[in-house]
């Protein structure tokens, strides 16, 4: 899923991180819905995941890892700009 994540997808994830850091709970909820939609779309259209697999605990674990890796990637980009 990381290989298929667009710049627009990253922007939505960045907005989620910023909203979380600013304790903006309504905005966090909105961005979580958007991020979930992005992950489902990527899984279904780019990664050959079937609709029934979305509820599988293995997909849920993969989605969590995807979020962690994407977050780490975005934070690395941010810190690289500080140098």
Secondary structure, 3 states (H helix, E strand, C coil): CHHHCCHHHHHHHHHHHHHHHCCCHHHHHHHHHHHHHHHHHHHHHHCCCCHHHHHCHHHHHHHHHHHHHHHHHHHHHHHHCCC
